[in-house]
Amino acid sequence: MLLRGLLGAMERDGRIRFVSTGGGSQGYNEGVYERFRRAALASPFAARFHFLGWLGRDEAEAIHAECDVGISLDRWCAEAVLGARNRLVNWLDLGLPAASTAVCEAARLLAEAQGMIELPLGDAEAVAAILAALPGQPQRLRETLRRGQAHVRQRYGFRQVMAPLLEWARAPRRAGDFRQPSAIAAHADFETLARERDRLAAEVASLSDRKQWLGRFRQAARRRLFGEE
C-alpha cells in the first residue's frame, strides 16, 4: 500500500520525492523491503525514489533534517497494535512533521492531539491524496509539528517518564507480592545454580541460532515454491 500511495501522490504532484534510510532485517525479513525497492525503481517515477540504505545516526538525522515529512504506514496486525513507533517521537524531536497511520498507542495519542498527519489504514488512494496535498500546505505542516512536539514534551519528557521512579525513590518500599526468602533459599547450592544458569544460557543461544536458520529456510522455500527473492 505504501508504494501505491507514493506513486499516486507522485502522479498528482511532480515535486514529491521519497527518501528511504535503513532496509531489511538481516536473517529475519529481508525480502519485503527488497521487493518494495525493486518495484519502486521499476516504476515510471524511479528517479524520484532515493534508497540510501543503513546509515549512522548522524547521517540519518542529517537526511531527516532535509525532509519535509516522515511517513510511517502500518497494516493492522499484532506487531503494529502492541508495538510502538518510536520513529514518530524521534522525527518530532528532530523537527520533522510526521504522517502516520494511527494503529499503535503512541500514534493514536498523537493523532488525538492533532500532532501528526493521520493516514487512513488500507486505503492507498486516500493516502496518495493526503500526501499530494502536503506540498501546498506548509502552514498545516508547521502547526502539526508544533502540536506534535508539545505532545511529546508533555508525555515523553525526561521528568514525565522518570516521575514514577522518583516518587518510589522518595519512599522506597517492596512490591505488594514480595515474599521473604525461604529457609531453603538461604542454604541454596549456588554452584549448582550457576551450572544451571550456564546450561540455560547455552540453550537460549542454540535457539537463537535455530531461529536464524529457520528464517533462511523459509526464504529458500519461498524462492523454490513461489519464485520470491
mmCIF file of the C-alpha atoms, coordinates in Angstrom:
data_MODEL
# 
_entry.id   MODEL 
# 
loop_
_atom_site.group_PDB 
_atom_site.id 
_atom_site.type_symbol 
_atom_site.label_atom_id 
_atom_site.label_alt_id 
_atom_site.label_comp_id 
_atom_site.label_asym_id 
_atom_site.label_entity_id 
_atom_site.label_seq_id 
_atom_site.pdbx_PDB_ins_code 
_atom_site.Cartn_x 
_atom_site.Cartn_y 
_atom_site.Cartn_z 
_atom_site.occupancy 
_atom_site.B_iso_or_equiv 
_atom_site.pdbx_formal_charge 
_atom_site.auth_seq_id 
_atom_site.auth_comp_id 
_atom_site.auth_asym_id 
_atom_site.auth_atom_id 
_atom_site.pdbx_PDB_model_num 
ATOM 1   C CA . MET A 1 1   ? 0.000  0.000   0.000   1.00 0.00 ? 1   MET A CA 1 
ATOM 2   C CA . LEU A 1 2   ? 2.887  2.385   0.706   1.00 0.00 ? 2   LEU A CA 1 
ATOM 3   C CA . LEU A 1 3   ? 4.180  2.103   -2.851  1.00 0.00 ? 3   LEU A CA 1 
ATOM 4   C CA . ARG A 1 4   ? 0.737  2.622   -4.388  1.00 0.00 ? 4   ARG A CA 1 
ATOM 5   C CA . GLY A 1 5   ? 0.163  5.629   -2.151  1.00 0.00 ? 5   GLY A CA 1 
ATOM 6   C CA . LEU A 1 6   ? 3.522  7.151   -3.074  1.00 0.00 ? 6   LEU A CA 1 
ATOM 7   C CA . LEU A 1 7   ? 3.073  6.545   -6.803  1.00 0.00 ? 7   LEU A CA 1 
ATOM 8   C CA . GLY A 1 8   ? -0.385 8.110   -6.672  1.00 0.00 ? 8   GLY A CA 1 
ATOM 9   C CA . ALA A 1 9   ? 0.997  11.151  -4.857  1.00 0.00 ? 9   ALA A CA 1 
ATOM 10  C CA . MET A 1 10  ? 3.894  11.493  -7.311  1.00 0.00 ? 10  MET A CA 1 
ATOM 11  C CA . GLU A 1 11  ? 1.492  11.335  -10.228 1.00 0.00 ? 11  GLU A CA 1 
ATOM 12  C CA . ARG A 1 12  ? -0.501 14.206  -8.710  1.00 0.00 ? 12  ARG A CA 1 
ATOM 13  C CA . ASP A 1 13  ? 2.472  16.419  -7.780  1.00 0.00 ? 13  ASP A CA 1 
ATOM 14  C CA . GLY A 1 14  ? 5.813  16.407  -9.583  1.00 0.00 ? 14  GLY A CA 1 
ATOM 15  C CA . ARG A 1 15  ? 7.646  17.890  -6.584  1.00 0.00 ? 15  ARG A CA 1 
ATOM 16  C CA . ILE A 1 16  ? 7.264  14.811  -4.396  1.00 0.00 ? 16  ILE A CA 1 
ATOM 17  C CA . ARG A 1 17  ? 10.307 12.631  -3.781  1.00 0.00 ? 17  ARG A CA 1 
ATOM 18  C CA . PHE A 1 18  ? 10.732 9.691   -1.425  1.00 0.00 ? 18  PHE A CA 1 
ATOM 19  C CA . VAL A 1 19  ? 13.912 9.096   0.579   1.00 0.00 ? 19  VAL A CA 1 
ATOM 20  C CA . SER A 1 20  ? 14.408 5.803   2.407   1.00 0.00 ? 20  SER A CA 1 
ATOM 21  C CA . THR A 1 21  ? 17.020 5.034   5.049   1.00 0.00 ? 21  THR A CA 1 
ATOM 22  C CA . GLY A 1 22  ? 17.532 1.576   6.516   1.00 0.00 ? 22  GLY A CA 1 
ATOM 23  C CA . GLY A 1 23  ? 16.488 -1.658  4.851   1.00 0.00 ? 23  GLY A CA 1 
ATOM 24  C CA . GLY A 1 24  ? 15.510 -5.251  5.509   1.00 0.00 ? 24  GLY A CA 1 
ATOM 25  C CA . SER A 1 25  ? 16.239 -7.085  8.756   1.00 0.00 ? 25  SER A CA 1 
ATOM 26  C CA . GLN A 1 26  ? 19.115 -9.473  8.076   1.00 0.00 ? 26  GLN A CA 1 
ATOM 27  C CA . GLY A 1 27  ? 18.311 -13.074 8.942   1.00 0.00 ? 27  GLY A CA 1 
ATOM 28  C CA . TYR A 1 28  ? 14.675 -12.235 9.643   1.00 0.00 ? 28  TYR A CA 1 
ATOM 29  C CA . ASN A 1 29  ? 12.841 -10.358 6.893   1.00 0.00 ? 29  ASN A CA 1 
ATOM 30  C CA . GLU A 1 30  ? 14.968 -9.110  4.039   1.00 0.00 ? 30  GLU A CA 1 
ATOM 31  C CA . GLY A 1 31  ? 12.636 -9.859  1.129   1.00 0.00 ? 31  GLY A CA 1 
ATOM 32  C CA . VAL A 1 32  ? 9.791  -7.391  1.776   1.00 0.00 ? 32  VAL A CA 1 
ATOM 33  C CA . TYR A 1 33  ? 11.974 -4.282  1.667   1.00 0.00 ? 33  TYR A CA 1 
ATOM 34  C CA . GLU A 1 34  ? 13.884 -5.520  -1.373  1.00 0.00 ? 34  GLU A CA 1 
ATOM 35  C CA . ARG A 1 35  ? 10.652 -6.198  -3.280  1.00 0.00 ? 35  ARG A CA 1 
ATOM 36  C CA . PHE A 1 36  ? 9.450  -2.690  -2.398  1.00 0.00 ? 36  PHE A CA 1 
ATOM 37  C CA . ARG A 1 37  ? 12.734 -1.160  -3.571  1.00 0.00 ? 37  ARG A CA 1 
ATOM 38  C CA . ARG A 1 38  ? 12.758 -3.068  -6.869  1.00 0.00 ? 38  ARG A CA 1 
ATOM 39  C CA . ALA A 1 39  ? 9.124  -2.214  -7.600  1.00 0.00 ? 39  ALA A CA 1 
ATOM 40  C CA . ALA A 1 40  ? 9.758  1.480   -6.902  1.00 0.00 ? 40  ALA A CA 1 
ATOM 41  C CA . LEU A 1 41  ? 12.813 1.548   -9.174  1.00 0.00 ? 41  LEU A CA 1 
ATOM 42  C CA . ALA A 1 42  ? 10.832 -0.206  -11.914 1.00 0.00 ? 42  ALA A CA 1 
ATOM 43  C CA . SER A 1 43  ? 8.046  2.404   -11.738 1.00 0.00 ? 43  SER A CA 1 
ATOM 44  C CA . PRO A 1 44  ? 7.641  5.441   -14.030 1.00 0.00 ? 44  PRO A CA 1 
ATOM 45  C CA . PHE A 1 45  ? 8.875  7.609   -11.130 1.00 0.00 ? 45  PHE A CA 1 
ATOM 46  C CA . ALA A 1 46  ? 12.059 5.655   -10.385 1.00 0.00 ? 46  ALA A CA 1 
ATOM 47  C CA . ALA A 1 47  ? 14.221 8.801   -10.476 1.00 0.00 ? 47  ALA A CA 1 
ATOM 48  C CA . ARG A 1 48  ? 12.234 10.263  -7.575  1.00 0.00 ? 48  ARG A CA 1 
ATOM 49  C CA . PHE A 1 49  ? 12.978 7.377   -5.206  1.00 0.00 ? 49  PHE A CA 1 
ATOM 50  C CA . HIS A 1 50  ? 16.227 7.513   -3.226  1.00 0.00 ? 50  HIS A CA 1 
ATOM 51  C CA . PHE A 1 51  ? 17.286 4.412   -1.266  1.00 0.00 ? 51  PHE A CA 1 
ATOM 52  C CA . LEU A 1 52  ? 20.238 5.254   0.978   1.00 0.00 ? 52  LEU A CA 1 
ATOM 53  C CA . GLY A 1 53  ? 20.494 2.023   2.991   1.00 0.00 ? 53  GLY A CA 1 
ATOM 54  C CA . TRP A 1 54  ? 21.622 1.791   6.597   1.00 0.00 ? 54  TRP A CA 1 
ATOM 55  C CA . LEU A 1 55  ? 23.299 4.960   7.845   1.00 0.00 ? 55  LEU A CA 1 
ATOM 56  C CA . GLY A 1 56  ? 24.961 6.094   11.031  1.00 0.00 ? 56  GLY A CA 1 
ATOM 57  C CA . ARG A 1 57  ? 22.825 8.136   13.391  1.00 0.00 ? 57  ARG A CA 1 
ATOM 58  C CA . ASP A 1 58  ? 24.384 11.477  12.471  1.00 0.00 ? 58  ASP A CA 1 
ATOM 59  C CA . GLU A 1 59  ? 23.954 10.807  8.748   1.00 0.00 ? 59  GLU A CA 1 
ATOM 60  C CA . ALA A 1 60  ? 20.353 9.662   9.180   1.00 0.00 ? 60  ALA A CA 1 
ATOM 61  C CA . GLU A 1 61  ? 19.458 12.716  11.261  1.00 0.00 ? 61  GLU A CA 1 
ATOM 62  C CA . ALA A 1 62  ? 21.052 14.993  8.664   1.00 0.00 ? 62  ALA A CA 1 
ATOM 63  C CA . ILE A 1 63  ? 18.867 13.381  5.988   1.00 0.00 ? 63  ILE A CA 1 
ATOM 64  C CA . HIS A 1 64  ? 15.763 13.783  8.164   1.00 0.00 ? 64  HIS A CA 1 
ATOM 65  C CA . ALA A 1 65  ? 16.573 17.476  8.589   1.00 0.00 ? 65  ALA A CA 1 
ATOM 66  C CA . GLU A 1 66  ? 16.333 17.940  4.807   1.00 0.00 ? 66  GLU A CA 1 
ATOM 67  C CA . CYS A 1 67  ? 12.939 16.220  4.510   1.00 0.00 ? 67  CYS A CA 1 
ATOM 68  C CA . ASP A 1 68  ? 9.511  17.832  4.776   1.00 0.00 ? 68  ASP A CA 1 
ATOM 69  C CA . VAL A 1 69  ? 7.548  14.987  6.382   1.00 0.00 ? 69  VAL A CA 1 
ATOM 70  C CA . GLY A 1 70  ? 8.254  11.499  7.736   1.00 0.00 ? 70  GLY A CA 1 
ATOM 71  C CA . ILE A 1 71  ? 5.923  8.690   6.619   1.00 0.00 ? 71  ILE A CA 1 
ATOM 72  C CA . SER A 1 72  ? 5.052  5.628   8.712   1.00 0.00 ? 72  SER A CA 1 
ATOM 73  C CA . LEU A 1 73  ? 2.444  3.262   7.300   1.00 0.00 ? 73  LEU A CA 1 
ATOM 74  C CA . ASP A 1 74  ? 1.191  0.211   9.198   1.00 0.00 ? 74  ASP A CA 1 
ATOM 75  C CA . ARG A 1 75  ? -1.083 -2.685  8.438   1.00 0.00 ? 75  ARG A CA 1 
ATOM 76  C CA . TRP A 1 76  ? -3.476 -3.984  11.103  1.00 0.00 ? 76  TRP A CA 1 
ATOM 77  C CA . CYS A 1 77  ? -1.542 -6.715  12.922  1.00 0.00 ? 77  CYS A CA 1 
ATOM 78  C CA . ALA A 1 78  ? -0.460 -7.603  16.448  1.00 0.00 ? 78  ALA A CA 1 
ATOM 79  C CA . GLU A 1 79  ? 3.036  -6.164  15.981  1.00 0.00 ? 79  GLU A CA 1 
ATOM 80  C CA . ALA A 1 80  ? 1.626  -2.791  14.945  1.00 0.00 ? 80  ALA A CA 1 
ATOM 81  C CA . VAL A 1 81  ? -1.082 -2.707  17.623  1.00 0.00 ? 81  VAL A CA 1 
ATOM 82  C CA . LEU A 1 82  ? 1.130  -3.794  20.525  1.00 0.00 ? 82  LEU A CA 1 
ATOM 83  C CA . GLY A 1 83  ? 4.381  -2.167  19.388  1.00 0.00 ? 83  GLY A CA 1 
ATOM 84  C CA . ALA A 1 84  ? 5.487  1.459   19.435  1.00 0.00 ? 84  ALA A CA 1 
ATOM 85  C CA . ARG A 1 85  ? 6.577  3.572   16.506  1.00 0.00 ? 85  ARG A CA 1 
ATOM 86  C CA . ASN A 1 86  ? 9.474  5.324   18.220  1.00 0.00 ? 86  ASN A CA 1 
ATOM 87  C CA . ARG A 1 87  ? 10.442 6.867   14.899  1.00 0.00 ? 87  ARG A CA 1 
ATOM 88  C CA . LEU A 1 88  ? 7.491  9.251   15.284  1.00 0.00 ? 88  LEU A CA 1 
ATOM 89  C CA . VAL A 1 89  ? 8.903  10.653  18.517  1.00 0.00 ? 89  VAL A CA 1 
ATOM 90  C CA . ASN A 1 90  ? 12.398 10.822  17.001  1.00 0.00 ? 90  ASN A CA 1 
ATOM 91  C CA . TRP A 1 91  ? 11.150 12.715  13.949  1.00 0.00 ? 91  TRP A CA 1 
ATOM 92  C CA . LEU A 1 92  ? 9.267  15.244  16.039  1.00 0.00 ? 92  LEU A CA 1 
ATOM 93  C CA . ASP A 1 93  ? 12.295 15.709  18.278  1.00 0.00 ? 93  ASP A CA 1 
ATOM 94  C CA . LEU A 1 94  ? 14.349 16.487  15.156  1.00 0.00 ? 94  LEU A CA 1 
ATOM 95  C CA . GLY A 1 95  ? 11.752 18.971  13.896  1.00 0.00 ? 95  GLY A CA 1 
ATOM 96  C CA . LEU A 1 96  ? 10.290 16.708  11.198  1.00 0.00 ? 96  LEU A CA 1 
ATOM 97  C CA . PRO A 1 97  ? 6.467  16.551  10.953  1.00 0.00 ? 97  PRO A CA 1 
ATOM 98  C CA . ALA A 1 98  ? 5.057  13.020  10.943  1.00 0.00 ? 98  ALA A CA 1 
ATOM 99  C CA . ALA A 1 99  ? 2.401  11.400  8.753   1.00 0.00 ? 99  ALA A CA 1 
ATOM 100 C CA . SER A 1 100 ? 1.305  8.002   10.021  1.00 0.00 ? 100 SER A CA 1 
ATOM 101 C CA . THR A 1 101 ? -1.479 5.503   10.415  1.00 0.00 ? 101 THR A CA 1 
ATOM 102 C CA . ALA A 1 102 ? -2.866 5.543   13.966  1.00 0.00 ? 102 ALA A CA 1 
ATOM 103 C CA . VAL A 1 103 ? -2.529 1.884   14.932  1.00 0.00 ? 103 VAL A CA 1 
ATOM 104 C CA . CYS A 1 104 ? -0.128 1.745   17.894  1.00 0.00 ? 104 CYS A CA 1 
ATOM 105 C CA . GLU A 1 105 ? -0.902 3.598   21.123  1.00 0.00 ? 105 GLU A CA 1 
ATOM 106 C CA . ALA A 1 106 ? 1.742  6.300   20.592  1.00 0.00 ? 106 ALA A CA 1 
ATOM 107 C CA . ALA A 1 107 ? 0.372  7.101   17.125  1.00 0.00 ? 107 ALA A CA 1 
ATOM 108 C CA . ARG A 1 108 ? -3.242 7.107   18.341  1.00 0.00 ? 108 ARG A CA 1 
ATOM 109 C CA . LEU A 1 109 ? -2.393 9.580   21.104  1.00 0.00 ? 109 LEU A CA 1 
ATOM 110 C CA . LEU A 1 110 ? -0.520 11.778  18.638  1.00 0.00 ? 110 LEU A CA 1 
ATOM 111 C CA . ALA A 1 111 ? -3.495 11.731  16.291  1.00 0.00 ? 111 ALA A CA 1 
ATOM 112 C CA . GLU A 1 112 ? -5.853 12.679  19.141  1.00 0.00 ? 112 GLU A CA 1 
ATOM 113 C CA . ALA A 1 113 ? -3.559 15.619  19.935  1.00 0.00 ? 113 ALA A CA 1 
ATOM 114 C CA . GLN A 1 114 ? -3.504 16.548  16.219  1.00 0.00 ? 114 GLN A CA 1 
ATOM 115 C CA . GLY A 1 115 ? 0.252  16.190  16.447  1.00 0.00 ? 115 GLY A CA 1 
ATOM 116 C CA . MET A 1 116 ? 0.639  14.202  13.228  1.00 0.00 ? 116 MET A CA 1 
ATOM 117 C CA . ILE A 1 117 ? -0.958 13.895  9.793   1.00 0.00 ? 117 ILE A CA 1 
ATOM 118 C CA . GLU A 1 118 ? -3.170 10.824  10.150  1.00 0.00 ? 118 GLU A CA 1 
ATOM 119 C CA . LEU A 1 119 ? -3.095 8.436   7.187   1.00 0.00 ? 119 LEU A CA 1 
ATOM 120 C CA . PRO A 1 120 ? -6.039 6.061   6.656   1.00 0.00 ? 120 PRO A CA 1 
ATOM 121 C CA . LEU A 1 121 ? -5.478 2.349   7.124   1.00 0.00 ? 121 LEU A CA 1 
ATOM 122 C CA . GLY A 1 122 ? -5.571 0.204   3.997   1.00 0.00 ? 122 GLY A CA 1 
ATOM 123 C CA . ASP A 1 123 ? -6.612 2.949   1.544   1.00 0.00 ? 123 ASP A CA 1 
ATOM 124 C CA . ALA A 1 124 ? -3.814 3.734   -0.918  1.00 0.00 ? 124 ALA A CA 1 
ATOM 125 C CA . GLU A 1 125 ? -5.886 6.251   -2.894  1.00 0.00 ? 125 GLU A CA 1 
ATOM 126 C CA . ALA A 1 126 ? -6.694 8.267   0.224   1.00 0.00 ? 126 ALA A CA 1 
ATOM 127 C CA . VAL A 1 127 ? -3.041 8.147   1.305   1.00 0.00 ? 127 VAL A CA 1 
ATOM 128 C CA . ALA A 1 128 ? -1.992 9.401   -2.146  1.00 0.00 ? 128 ALA A CA 1 
ATOM 129 C CA . ALA A 1 129 ? -4.444 12.304  -1.962  1.00 0.00 ? 129 ALA A CA 1 
ATOM 130 C CA . ILE A 1 130 ? -3.249 13.362  1.500   1.00 0.00 ? 130 ILE A CA 1 
ATOM 131 C CA . LEU A 1 131 ? 0.446  13.170  0.587   1.00 0.00 ? 131 LEU A CA 1 
ATOM 132 C CA . ALA A 1 132 ? -0.101 15.005  -2.706  1.00 0.00 ? 132 ALA A CA 1 
ATOM 133 C CA . ALA A 1 133 ? -1.764 17.889  -0.860  1.00 0.00 ? 133 ALA A CA 1 
ATOM 134 C CA . LEU A 1 134 ? 1.038  18.388  1.687   1.00 0.00 ? 134 LEU A CA 1 
ATOM 135 C CA . PRO A 1 135 ? 3.494  20.344  -0.538  1.00 0.00 ? 135 PRO A CA 1 
ATOM 136 C CA . GLY A 1 136 ? 0.828  23.041  -0.797  1.00 0.00 ? 136 GLY A CA 1 
ATOM 137 C CA . GLN A 1 137 ? 0.096  23.056  2.946   1.00 0.00 ? 137 GLN A CA 1 
ATOM 138 C CA . PRO A 1 138 ? 3.255  24.353  4.675   1.00 0.00 ? 138 PRO A CA 1 
ATOM 139 C CA . GLN A 1 139 ? 1.216  26.049  7.406   1.00 0.00 ? 139 GLN A CA 1 
ATOM 140 C CA . ARG A 1 140 ? -0.558 22.784  8.204   1.00 0.00 ? 140 ARG A CA 1 
ATOM 141 C CA . LEU A 1 141 ? 2.788  21.015  8.500   1.00 0.00 ? 141 LEU A CA 1 
ATOM 142 C CA . ARG A 1 142 ? 4.168  23.711  10.811  1.00 0.00 ? 142 ARG A CA 1 
ATOM 143 C CA . GLU A 1 143 ? 1.105  23.620  13.073  1.00 0.00 ? 143 GLU A CA 1 
ATOM 144 C CA . THR A 1 144 ? 1.093  19.823  13.154  1.00 0.00 ? 144 THR A CA 1 
ATOM 145 C CA . LEU A 1 145 ? 4.776  19.814  14.091  1.00 0.00 ? 145 LEU A CA 1 
ATOM 146 C CA . ARG A 1 146 ? 4.199  22.363  16.851  1.00 0.00 ? 146 ARG A CA 1 
ATOM 147 C CA . ARG A 1 147 ? 1.363  20.319  18.375  1.00 0.00 ? 147 ARG A CA 1 
ATOM 148 C CA . GLY A 1 148 ? 3.308  17.083  17.986  1.00 0.00 ? 148 GLY A CA 1 
ATOM 149 C CA . GLN A 1 149 ? 6.381  18.453  19.721  1.00 0.00 ? 149 GLN A CA 1 
ATOM 150 C CA . ALA A 1 150 ? 4.266  19.852  22.558  1.00 0.00 ? 150 ALA A CA 1 
ATOM 151 C CA . HIS A 1 151 ? 2.607  16.444  22.986  1.00 0.00 ? 151 HIS A CA 1 
ATOM 152 C CA . VAL A 1 152 ? 5.969  14.658  23.043  1.00 0.00 ? 152 VAL A CA 1 
ATOM 153 C CA . ARG A 1 153 ? 7.422  17.069  25.618  1.00 0.00 ? 153 ARG A CA 1 
ATOM 154 C CA . GLN A 1 154 ? 4.340  16.780  27.812  1.00 0.00 ? 154 GLN A CA 1 
ATOM 155 C CA . ARG A 1 155 ? 4.108  12.991  27.685  1.00 0.00 ? 155 ARG A CA 1 
ATOM 156 C CA . TYR A 1 156 ? 7.616  11.691  26.993  1.00 0.00 ? 156 TYR A CA 1 
ATOM 157 C CA . GLY A 1 157 ? 9.910  14.314  28.538  1.00 0.00 ? 157 GLY A CA 1 
ATOM 158 C CA . PHE A 1 158 ? 12.556 13.093  30.985  1.00 0.00 ? 158 PHE A CA 1 
ATOM 159 C CA . ARG A 1 159 ? 10.715 14.449  34.020  1.00 0.00 ? 159 ARG A CA 1 
ATOM 160 C CA . GLN A 1 160 ? 7.442  12.825  32.966  1.00 0.00 ? 160 GLN A CA 1 
ATOM 161 C CA . VAL A 1 161 ? 8.998  9.447   32.197  1.00 0.00 ? 161 VAL A CA 1 
ATOM 162 C CA . MET A 1 162 ? 11.047 9.368   35.409  1.00 0.00 ? 162 MET A CA 1 
ATOM 163 C CA . ALA A 1 163 ? 8.278  10.647  37.719  1.00 0.00 ? 163 ALA A CA 1 
ATOM 164 C CA . PRO A 1 164 ? 7.131  7.174   38.947  1.00 0.00 ? 164 PRO A CA 1 
ATOM 165 C CA . LEU A 1 165 ? 10.710 6.128   39.729  1.00 0.00 ? 165 LEU A CA 1 
ATOM 166 C CA . LEU A 1 166 ? 11.439 9.376   41.577  1.00 0.00 ? 166 LEU A CA 1 
ATOM 167 C CA . GLU A 1 167 ? 8.229  9.004   43.571  1.00 0.00 ? 167 GLU A CA 1 
ATOM 168 C CA . TRP A 1 168 ? 9.288  5.493   44.625  1.00 0.00 ? 168 TRP A CA 1 
ATOM 169 C CA . ALA A 1 169 ? 12.819 6.691   45.470  1.00 0.00 ? 169 ALA A CA 1 
ATOM 170 C CA . ARG A 1 170 ? 11.400 9.241   47.910  1.00 0.00 ? 170 ARG A CA 1 
ATOM 171 C CA . ALA A 1 171 ? 9.690  6.427   49.847  1.00 0.00 ? 171 ALA A CA 1 
ATOM 172 C CA . PRO A 1 172 ? 11.183 3.044   48.811  1.00 0.00 ? 172 PRO A CA 1 
ATOM 173 C CA . ARG A 1 173 ? 9.017  0.022   49.546  1.00 0.00 ? 173 ARG A CA 1 
ATOM 174 C CA . ARG A 1 174 ? 8.814  -3.589  48.491  1.00 0.00 ? 174 ARG A CA 1 
ATOM 175 C CA . ALA A 1 175 ? 6.330  -4.787  45.912  1.00 0.00 ? 175 ALA A CA 1 
ATOM 176 C CA . GLY A 1 176 ? 2.991  -5.923  47.290  1.00 0.00 ? 176 GLY A CA 1 
ATOM 177 C CA . ASP A 1 177 ? 3.619  -9.538  46.272  1.00 0.00 ? 177 ASP A CA 1 
ATOM 178 C CA . PHE A 1 178 ? 7.093  -9.711  47.871  1.00 0.00 ? 178 PHE A CA 1 
ATOM 179 C CA . ARG A 1 179 ? 7.743  -12.809 49.971  1.00 0.00 ? 179 ARG A CA 1 
ATOM 180 C CA . GLN A 1 180 ? 10.583 -13.354 52.421  1.00 0.00 ? 180 GLN A CA 1 
ATOM 181 C CA . PRO A 1 181 ? 13.209 -15.884 51.224  1.00 0.00 ? 181 PRO A CA 1 
ATOM 182 C CA . SER A 1 182 ? 12.540 -19.378 52.481  1.00 0.00 ? 182 SER A CA 1 
ATOM 183 C CA . ALA A 1 183 ? 14.957 -21.267 54.726  1.00 0.00 ? 183 ALA A CA 1 
ATOM 184 C CA . ILE A 1 184 ? 15.809 -23.494 51.738  1.00 0.00 ? 184 ILE A CA 1 
ATOM 185 C CA . ALA A 1 185 ? 16.822 -20.487 49.642  1.00 0.00 ? 185 ALA A CA 1 
ATOM 186 C CA . ALA A 1 186 ? 19.123 -19.319 52.422  1.00 0.00 ? 186 ALA A CA 1 
ATOM 187 C CA . HIS A 1 187 ? 21.125 -22.549 52.038  1.00 0.00 ? 187 HIS A CA 1 
ATOM 188 C CA . ALA A 1 188 ? 20.915 -22.852 48.255  1.00 0.00 ? 188 ALA A CA 1 
ATOM 189 C CA . ASP A 1 189 ? 23.664 -24.659 46.363  1.00 0.00 ? 189 ASP A CA 1 
ATOM 190 C CA . PHE A 1 190 ? 24.951 -21.718 44.331  1.00 0.00 ? 190 PHE A CA 1 
ATOM 191 C CA . GLU A 1 191 ? 27.402 -23.846 42.351  1.00 0.00 ? 191 GLU A CA 1 
ATOM 192 C CA . THR A 1 192 ? 24.510 -25.968 41.088  1.00 0.00 ? 192 THR A CA 1 
ATOM 193 C CA . LEU A 1 193 ? 22.520 -22.833 40.300  1.00 0.00 ? 193 LEU A CA 1 
ATOM 194 C CA . ALA A 1 194 ? 25.478 -21.396 38.376  1.00 0.00 ? 194 ALA A CA 1 
ATOM 195 C CA . ARG A 1 195 ? 25.778 -24.588 36.293  1.00 0.00 ? 195 ARG A CA 1 
ATOM 196 C CA . GLU A 1 196 ? 22.049 -24.474 35.546  1.00 0.00 ? 196 GLU A CA 1 
ATOM 197 C CA . ARG A 1 197 ? 22.365 -20.816 34.553  1.00 0.00 ? 197 ARG A CA 1 
ATOM 198 C CA . ASP A 1 198 ? 25.165 -21.664 32.099  1.00 0.00 ? 198 ASP A CA 1 
ATOM 199 C CA . ARG A 1 199 ? 23.153 -24.574 30.679  1.00 0.00 ? 199 ARG A CA 1 
ATOM 200 C CA . LEU A 1 200 ? 20.128 -22.354 30.089  1.00 0.00 ? 200 LEU A CA 1 
ATOM 201 C CA . ALA A 1 201 ? 22.293 -19.641 28.502  1.00 0.00 ? 201 ALA A CA 1 
ATOM 202 C CA . ALA A 1 202 ? 23.714 -22.210 26.059  1.00 0.00 ? 202 ALA A CA 1 
ATOM 203 C CA . GLU A 1 203 ? 20.196 -23.429 25.263  1.00 0.00 ? 203 GLU A CA 1 
ATOM 204 C CA . VAL A 1 204 ? 18.998 -19.877 24.561  1.00 0.00 ? 204 VAL A CA 1 
ATOM 205 C CA . ALA A 1 205 ? 21.982 -19.308 22.246  1.00 0.00 ? 205 ALA A CA 1 
ATOM 206 C CA . SER A 1 206 ? 21.143 -22.544 20.428  1.00 0.00 ? 206 SER A CA 1 
ATOM 207 C CA . LEU A 1 207 ? 17.526 -21.469 19.997  1.00 0.00 ? 207 LEU A CA 1 
ATOM 208 C CA . SER A 1 208 ? 18.704 -18.143 18.573  1.00 0.00 ? 208 SER A CA 1 
ATOM 209 C CA . ASP A 1 209 ? 20.844 -19.994 16.006  1.00 0.00 ? 209 ASP A CA 1 
ATOM 210 C CA . ARG A 1 210 ? 17.869 -22.186 15.113  1.00 0.00 ? 210 ARG A CA 1 
ATOM 211 C CA . LYS A 1 211 ? 15.680 -19.116 14.607  1.00 0.00 ? 211 LYS A CA 1 
ATOM 212 C CA . GLN A 1 212 ? 18.179 -17.632 12.150  1.00 0.00 ? 212 GLN A CA 1 
ATOM 213 C CA . TRP A 1 213 ? 18.415 -20.983 10.359  1.00 0.00 ? 213 TRP A CA 1 
ATOM 214 C CA . LEU A 1 214 ? 14.614 -21.192 10.190  1.00 0.00 ? 214 LEU A CA 1 
ATOM 215 C CA . GLY A 1 215 ? 14.474 -17.702 8.653   1.00 0.00 ? 215 GLY A CA 1 
ATOM 216 C CA . ARG A 1 216 ? 16.948 -18.736 5.947   1.00 0.00 ? 216 ARG A CA 1 
ATOM 217 C CA . PHE A 1 217 ? 14.993 -21.967 5.348   1.00 0.00 ? 217 PHE A CA 1 
ATOM 218 C CA . ARG A 1 218 ? 11.749 -20.020 4.880   1.00 0.00 ? 218 ARG A CA 1 
ATOM 219 C CA . GLN A 1 219 ? 13.380 -17.687 2.375   1.00 0.00 ? 219 GLN A CA 1 
ATOM 220 C CA . ALA A 1 220 ? 14.770 -20.640 0.403   1.00 0.00 ? 220 ALA A CA 1 
ATOM 221 C CA . ALA A 1 221 ? 11.360 -22.336 0.419   1.00 0.00 ? 221 ALA A CA 1 
ATOM 222 C CA . ARG A 1 222 ? 9.673  -19.193 -0.903  1.00 0.00 ? 222 ARG A CA 1 
ATOM 223 C CA . ARG A 1 223 ? 12.205 -18.949 -3.714  1.00 0.00 ? 223 ARG A CA 1 
ATOM 224 C CA . ARG A 1 224 ? 11.660 -22.583 -4.702  1.00 0.00 ? 224 ARG A CA 1 
ATOM 225 C CA . LEU A 1 225 ? 7.857  -22.598 -4.392  1.00 0.00 ? 225 LEU A CA 1 
ATOM 226 C CA . PHE A 1 226 ? 6.830  -19.092 -5.393  1.00 0.00 ? 226 PHE A CA 1 
ATOM 227 C CA . GLY A 1 227 ? 9.850  -17.639 -7.182  1.00 0.00 ? 227 GLY A CA 1 
ATOM 228 C CA . GLU A 1 228 ? 10.196 -14.963 -4.474  1.00 0.00 ? 228 GLU A CA 1 
ATOM 229 C CA . GLU A 1 229 ? 13.525 -13.322 -3.716  1.00 0.00 ? 229 GLU A CA 1 
# 
